[in-house]
Amino acid sequence: MIWRSLRTQVTADRVLEELAKIAFAEEGVKTKDKLKALDMLAKHVCINDELLDLEKRARKRDLMRIELANLERHLDEEGAKVDDNGKDQ
């Protein structure tokens, strides 16, 4: 593999540079080509995985907040059923 890269002069850096040229070109490149190049670059630098991880953590946090609110509401309802002496009404 290394020999082929040396022979053809195709390296990972060169491929990334070419993708970046397409992705960040101001004109002369179709939108779908730019999006594909950006997607490939994002995969290379793991941006997509990081974003997915952040989204998962945000969803988990939101679910935990909902569960906590439900628990607090339930405890408030149960507390309303008990009088000041701690006895059930």
N, C-alpha and C positions, 0 to 999 in steps of 0.2 A: 504494500500500500504506500509506504514512504517513497519507494522507488518510482512508482507511478506518478506520485505528486511531484517529485523532482523532475521527472521526464516531461510531464505535461505542463509543469509550472502552475498547476491548479492547487492552491492551498486553501485551507479553511479561512484564513484572513482575506485572501483575494475574493472568495465567494461572498463573504460578509460585506466586503467593501462594495461589490457590485450590487448586492441586495440593497445596501444603504443608498446607493446612487439612485436606484429605481424608487425606493420607498420615499425618499426625500426630494425627488425631482420636482421642480416648480412647474415645468410644462413638458409637453411631448410624450407623456406617459399616461396610459389609460388608467382610470380610477381602479378598475379591478386588478390591474397589474400592481399598482401601488399597495392596495390592500393585501394582496397575496405576499408581496415582499415584506410588508410590515408584519404580517402574521408569522412568516418564516423567521424574521429577526426576533420577534417576541418569544417564539418558541426557543430560539437559541439562548436567549438571556433569561429564560424561565419567567418572563413577566406574566404569562397566562396562568401558570401554576401558582404564582404568588397572589394574583388577583382572586383566583378560585379559593385559595386558602383564606384570604381576608373575607371573602363573601361567606364562606362556611362559618367562620368564627363570628361574623356579624349576625348571621341567622341563629346560631346557637345562643349568642348573647340575648337576642330578641326573644327567643323561646324561653330562656331562663327568666327574663323579666316578666313575661306573660304568666309563667307558672308562679312566680313570686307574688304577682298581683292577685292571682286566683287564690293562692294560699292565704294572703292577708285578708282578702274579702271573706273567705270562709271563716277565718279566726274571728273577724269582726262580727260576723253573723252569730257565731257560737257564743261570743262574749256578750252579745245582746240578750241571749237566752238565760244568762246567769245574773242573779241579783247581787246587791252589794255585799251580802254575807257569803257569797261564793256558792249559794245553793241554786239548783235548777228551778226555774219558774214554772 
